[in-house]
Amino acid sequence: MKRVVLLLLVIAAAIGAGTWWFLLRPGDTPAAWQGWVEADSLFIAPETTGRLTALSVRRGDRIEEGKPLFAVDSDVADAQVSAAQAEVAQAQAQLETARAPRQRPEEIDVLIAQKKAAEAALEESRLDYERAKTLVAKGTTATSVLDQARAAFDRDTAQLEQIHHQIAVARLPARQPDLNKAEQALTQARANLEQMRLQAGKHSVLAPATGTVQEVYYRKGEVVSAGNPVVALLPPSALKIRFFVPEAVLPSLQVGDKVTLTCDGCKPTIATIDFLSEEAEYTPPVIYSLEERAKLVFRVEAVPEKPDMLRVGQPVSVVRDTRS
């Protein structure tokens, strides 16, 4: 009986030693490196704070780029747009006023009526002046009468010239500095309106890429702060493979190298290495191979050519692509 027990102990020790040597032998490259599928999801958030008024997707939905995801209330933004439109209208009116004659048409009409009266008075004084000159030349009237007629004619002439000047000034637009100021105010008001319209447009959020909705963090009616994600979107191109290789293997790998992925229930597919870590680390506990435990390894990431067949968190085996 003792011999049997002793024999079993010897066999167990031999198996253990062989296993230890197989797992920890230096410089050995495993037939396959173990890893899993990860993803860099897009976390879509509103740029303004508001109440969620529309939610167009659910978890698991596939959505095309440019389609609506959600919307927050735009009451404040709509009010800002209305106020900006009013400012534009006011600035436009002020510019039109600056470009218009300095006096109203009614006031100019009064000046025109005064001009007609002055013209009639001037014509009458001109006739009186001509008559006085004739009478003085004949000696039938005193020169003082001629002097009075000349004074009346000169007075009416000056009066008509003054009215002509008043009409010309009344028809002039505002001074150039006033025009420049009105034009600048209108330009600024239009720019502010455009900015308010852009802000209002941001209340409706569209999908930035085609992908699958991974998570929805808010429900319709809840208040969302600016910058807080409402939807997590996963484009197929965001999937990547993360696996770990021993130090001895790392020098033989380069960014751009091809590897072959295999997983349970899926066909082998090709992936391209796009990242090689420069820092060593201990094998994470989620690695699905006992052979890699307690060894220093280096993280490698690769982009699969056919990401649609993979799922986040899915374990995969990675080997060199012998065709490359």
KOLTOR-278512 format. One line per field, with one value per residue (C-alpha): x, z, y; residue number from 1. Coordinates in Angstrom, 2 decimals, decimal comma, padded with zeros to 5 digits, always signed. Layout:
u: (X_...)
w: (Z_...)
v: (Y_...)
n: (NUM_...)
REM end
This chain:
u: (+000,00_+002,86_+004,51_+001,36_+001,07_+004,73_+004,38_+001,37_+003,29_+006,21_+003,90_+002,09_+005,40_+006,58_+003,37_+003,57_+007,18_+006,41_+003,46_+005,50_+008,26_+005,73_+004,05_+007,11_+009,80_+011,63_+011,47_+008,46_+005,90_+002,34_+000,42_-002,30_-002,56_-005,74_-007,65_-011,07_-013,09_-013,17_-014,74_-014,37_-018,03_-019,23_-020,94_-023,43_-024,38_-026,28_-024,35_-027,02_-028,88_-032,58_-035,39_-035,34_-038,33_-037,66_-035,82_-035,77_-033,75_-033,67_-030,88_-029,84_-031,20_-029,07_-029,13_-027,76_-025,51_-027,46_-030,64_-032,10_-031,09_-032,76_-033,74_-033,88_-036,40_-035,69_-038,00_-035,13_-033,29_-036,45_-036,94_-033,35_-033,85_-036,99_-035,15_-032,27_-034,73_-036,23_-032,76_-032,10_-035,39_-034,60_-031,09_-032,49_-035,00_-032,29_-030,14_-033,06_-033,68_-030,02_-030,17_-033,44_-033,63_-032,97_-036,53_-039,78_-041,60_-044,30_-041,70_-040,15_-043,61_-043,95_-040,60_-041,70_-044,87_-042,76_-040,55_-043,56_-044,71_-041,20_-041,04_-044,33_-043,15_-039,89_-041,69_-043,90_-040,93_-039,06_-041,94_-042,11_-038,38_-038,53_-041,47_-039,64_-036,57_-038,72_-040,47_-037,21_-035,75_-038,71_-038,42_-041,95_-041,04_-038,48_-035,33_-036,39_-039,15_-036,54_-034,39_-037,33_-038,19_-034,57_-034,46_-037,66_-036,32_-033,01_-034,88_-037,17_-034,18_-032,32_-035,43_-035,88_-032,21_-032,50_-035,53_-033,70_-030,83_-033,20_-034,82_-031,43_-030,28_-033,58_-033,13_-029,60_-029,12_-027,46_-023,79_-021,34_-020,26_-023,92_-024,37_-021,30_-022,52_-025,96_-024,42_-022,13_-025,07_-027,00_-024,02_-023,60_-027,32_-027,32_-024,27_-025,97_-029,10_-027,04_-025,38_-028,74_-030,04_-027,00_-027,58_-031,23_-030,23_-028,06_-031,11_-031,80_-028,90_-028,17_-026,13_-022,53_-021,93_-023,73_-023,75_-025,63_-027,05_-025,23_-026,89_-029,50_-028,84_-031,89_-035,60_-037,92_-038,90_-035,72_-033,42_-030,04_-027,05_-024,84_-022,08_-023,79_-024,13_-027,66_-026,75_-023,71_-023,27_-020,98_-019,87_-018,49_-015,20_-014,77_-014,30_-010,78_-009,05_-006,91_-004,51_-001,20_+002,04_+005,19_+008,26_+010,10_+007,43_+007,12_+010,19_+008,78_+005,55_+005,08_+002,23_+000,56_+001,17_-001,75_-003,11_-005,88_-008,75_-010,82_-013,70_-016,41_-018,99_-017,39_-015,19_-011,54_-011,04_-008,06_-007,09_-004,35_-002,14_-002,36_-000,86_+002,04_+002,51_+005,97_+005,27_+005,17_+002,33_+001,03_-001,48_-005,00_-007,20_-009,72_-007,30_-008,82_-005,62_-004,05_-000,70_-000,37_-000,92_+001,72_+003,82_+004,88_+003,26_+002,79_-000,56_-001,29_-004,35_-005,59_-008,44_-010,57_-011,45_-014,94_-016,11_-019,80_-019,28_-017,77_-019,33_-017,86_-016,33_-016,18_-013,03_-010,88_-007,72_-005,07_-002,36_-000,01_-001,43_+000,73_-000,41_+001,30)
w: (+000,00_+000,90_-002,44_-004,32_-002,43_-003,01_-006,73_-007,01_-005,30_-007,69_-010,71_-009,40_-008,79_-012,30_-013,83_-011,76_-012,71_-016,35_-016,22_-014,47_-017,09_-019,94_-018,62_-017,54_-019,96_-021,27_-024,84_-025,82_-028,09_-027,51_-030,45_-029,77_-027,69_-025,77_-025,82_-026,05_-028,02_-026,82_-028,24_-028,11_-027,93_-028,83_-025,90_-027,40_-025,21_-025,74_-025,84_-023,82_-020,64_-021,01_-020,59_-022,86_-025,16_-027,70_-027,60_-030,98_-030,16_-027,75_-026,54_-029,27_-032,16_-035,23_-036,53_-039,65_-039,66_-039,64_-038,16_-035,00_-031,64_-029,16_-028,54_-025,54_-025,06_-027,09_-025,39_-024,17_-027,48_-029,44_-027,27_-027,90_-031,64_-031,49_-029,52_-032,01_-034,90_-033,21_-032,82_-036,53_-037,44_-035,18_-036,61_-040,14_-039,36_-037,86_-040,96_-043,23_-041,12_-041,42_-045,19_-045,49_-045,78_-042,56_-042,49_-043,02_-046,36_-044,67_-043,48_-046,92_-048,42_-046,11_-047,35_-050,97_-050,28_-048,75_-051,83_-054,10_-051,97_-052,00_-055,79_-056,14_-053,78_-055,66_-058,97_-057,56_-056,11_-059,39_-061,28_-058,72_-059,07_-062,86_-062,73_-060,27_-062,49_-065,45_-063,46_-062,05_-065,53_-066,68_-063,64_-062,52_-059,15_-056,43_-056,20_-052,71_-054,32_-056,45_-053,39_-051,57_-054,60_-054,91_-051,19_-051,47_-054,52_-052,79_-049,68_-051,65_-053,61_-050,41_-048,92_-051,93_-051,84_-048,16_-048,77_-051,61_-049,21_-046,52_-048,96_-050,12_-046,54_-045,62_-048,42_-047,34_-045,53_-042,13_-041,75_-042,82_-039,25_-038,35_-041,44_-040,56_-037,02_-038,21_-040,71_-038,03_-035,67_-038,35_-039,10_-035,42_-034,99_-037,95_-036,59_-033,21_-034,90_-036,78_-033,54_-031,80_-034,68_-034,45_-030,72_-031,33_-033,93_-031,37_-029,33_-031,86_-031,80_-034,79_-034,99_-035,90_-037,38_-038,29_-035,40_-032,67_-029,57_-026,65_-023,83_-023,16_-019,95_-019,76_-020,35_-022,01_-019,60_-017,55_-017,36_-019,02_-018,25_-021,06_-021,73_-020,01_-022,38_-023,29_-025,71_-026,11_-029,79_-031,09_-034,73_-036,14_-036,87_-033,13_-032,30_-031,54_-030,29_-027,15_-026,41_-024,64_-025,83_-023,94_-023,98_-026,26_-028,94_-028,87_-031,05_-033,86_-034,04_-035,74_-036,26_-039,50_-039,10_-039,78_-037,25_-037,47_-034,96_-033,97_-031,52_-030,53_-033,27_-035,72_-038,76_-038,63_-039,61_-040,18_-037,99_-038,31_-035,36_-034,69_-031,19_-029,32_-025,68_-024,53_-020,89_-019,43_-017,17_-015,44_-017,26_-016,44_-014,67_-017,54_-019,93_-020,76_-020,73_-017,64_-019,42_-019,21_-015,48_-013,44_-016,51_-017,64_-020,97_-023,35_-024,53_-028,25_-030,04_-033,52_-035,74_-037,26_-040,94_-040,30_-037,01_-037,55_-036,48_-033,12_-029,83_-027,04_-024,32_-026,52_-025,92_-028,98_-029,84_-031,86_-034,02_-036,61_-040,09_-042,01_-045,31_-044,70)
v: (+000,00_+002,34_+001,60_+002,56_+005,86_+006,63_+005,86_+008,19_+010,99_+010,59_+010,68_+013,79_+015,55_+014,73_+016,03_+019,22_+019,83_+019,24_+021,60_+024,28_+024,00_+024,14_+027,27_+029,23_+028,12_+031,27_+032,49_+030,40_+032,00_+030,78_+029,46_+032,02_+035,16_+035,71_+038,96_+040,50_+043,01_+046,63_+049,76_+053,53_+054,51_+057,98_+059,69_+062,14_+065,10_+068,38_+071,63_+073,43_+072,59_+071,79_+069,33_+066,29_+066,82_+064,06_+060,74_+059,00_+055,87_+052,97_+050,78_+048,37_+050,46_+050,91_+054,46_+056,09_+059,13_+062,39_+060,92_+062,54_+061,09_+063,43_+067,03_+069,34_+072,14_+075,26_+077,77_+079,94_+079,66_+080,51_+083,59_+084,62_+084,23_+086,38_+089,06_+088,98_+089,34_+092,38_+093,88_+093,35_+095,03_+097,98_+098,36_+098,16_+100,90_+103,10_+102,66_+103,55_+106,62_+107,61_+107,20_+109,13_+112,95_+114,80_+116,15_+114,36_+114,71_+116,79_+119,28_+119,44_+120,10_+123,12_+124,44_+123,93_+125,91_+128,68_+128,64_+129,17_+132,10_+133,56_+133,21_+135,06_+137,80_+138,11_+138,41_+141,18_+143,06_+142,68_+144,30_+147,12_+147,64_+147,76_+150,21_+152,44_+152,56_+153,64_+156,38_+157,72_+157,81_+159,91_+162,15_+161,48_+159,97_+160,44_+158,33_+157,20_+155,16_+153,42_+152,78_+151,16_+149,01_+147,86_+146,98_+144,95_+143,12_+142,30_+141,15_+138,80_+137,44_+136,60_+135,05_+132,75_+131,69_+130,86_+128,64_+126,87_+126,14_+124,87_+122,45_+121,16_+120,57_+118,93_+116,42_+115,45_+112,10_+111,82_+112,62_+109,90_+109,01_+108,48_+106,29_+104,24_+103,75_+102,61_+100,17_+098,67_+098,26_+096,37_+094,09_+093,30_+092,61_+090,22_+088,37_+088,03_+086,67_+084,07_+083,00_+082,64_+080,55_+078,27_+077,85_+077,02_+074,43_+072,66_+071,68_+068,93_+066,44_+064,19_+061,00_+061,92_+058,45_+055,26_+052,83_+050,97_+052,63_+051,02_+052,92_+055,61_+057,53_+059,82_+059,52_+062,00_+064,77_+064,69_+067,71_+067,24_+069,42_+070,63_+068,13_+065,18_+062,20_+061,17_+058,38_+056,11_+055,28_+052,55_+052,84_+049,57_+051,32_+051,98_+048,29_+047,14_+044,01_+044,19_+041,37_+040,83_+039,32_+038,22_+040,44_+038,02_+038,37_+042,17_+042,97_+040,86_+042,86_+046,23_+048,65_+047,65_+043,92_+041,61_+039,13_+036,55_+036,57_+033,58_+033,37_+030,94_+030,59_+033,02_+032,69_+033,79_+037,41_+039,67_+042,63_+045,24_+046,17_+049,90_+050,14_+048,55_+049,46_+050,49_+049,66_+046,19_+045,10_+042,03_+039,92_+041,18_+038,63_+038,72_+037,03_+033,67_+031,61_+030,10_+030,04_+033,85_+034,29_+036,12_+036,95_+040,39_+041,16_+044,08_+045,37_+045,32_+046,68_+045,83_+047,02_+044,23_+044,33_+042,92_+044,44_+043,64_+040,02_+040,99_+042,12_+044,22_+042,04_+038,95_+036,84_+036,19_+034,29_+036,11_+034,55_+035,87_+036,10_+033,68_+035,14_+038,47)
n: (1_2_3_4_5_6_7_8_9_10_11_12_13_14_15_16_17_18_19_20_21_22_23_24_25_26_27_28_29_30_31_32_33_34_35_36_37_38_39_40_41_42_43_44_45_46_47_48_49_50_51_52_53_54_55_56_57_58_59_60_61_62_63_64_65_66_67_68_69_70_71_72_73_74_75_76_77_78_79_80_81_82_83_84_85_86_87_88_89_90_91_92_93_94_95_96_97_98_99_100_101_102_103_104_105_106_107_108_109_110_111_112_113_114_115_116_117_118_119_120_121_122_123_124_125_126_127_128_129_130_131_132_133_134_135_136_137_138_139_140_141_142_143_144_145_146_147_148_149_150_151_152_153_154_155_156_157_158_159_160_161_162_163_164_165_166_167_168_169_170_171_172_173_174_175_176_177_178_179_180_181_182_183_184_185_186_187_188_189_190_191_192_193_194_195_196_197_198_199_200_201_202_203_204_205_206_207_208_209_210_211_212_213_214_215_216_217_218_219_220_221_222_223_224_225_226_227_228_229_230_231_232_233_234_235_236_237_238_239_240_241_242_243_244_245_246_247_248_249_250_251_252_253_254_255_256_257_258_259_260_261_262_263_264_265_266_267_268_269_270_271_272_273_274_275_276_277_278_279_280_281_282_283_284_285_286_287_288_289_290_291_292_293_294_295_296_297_298_299_300_301_302_303_304_305_306_307_308_309_310_311_312_313_314_315_316_317_318_319_320_321_322_323_324)
REM end
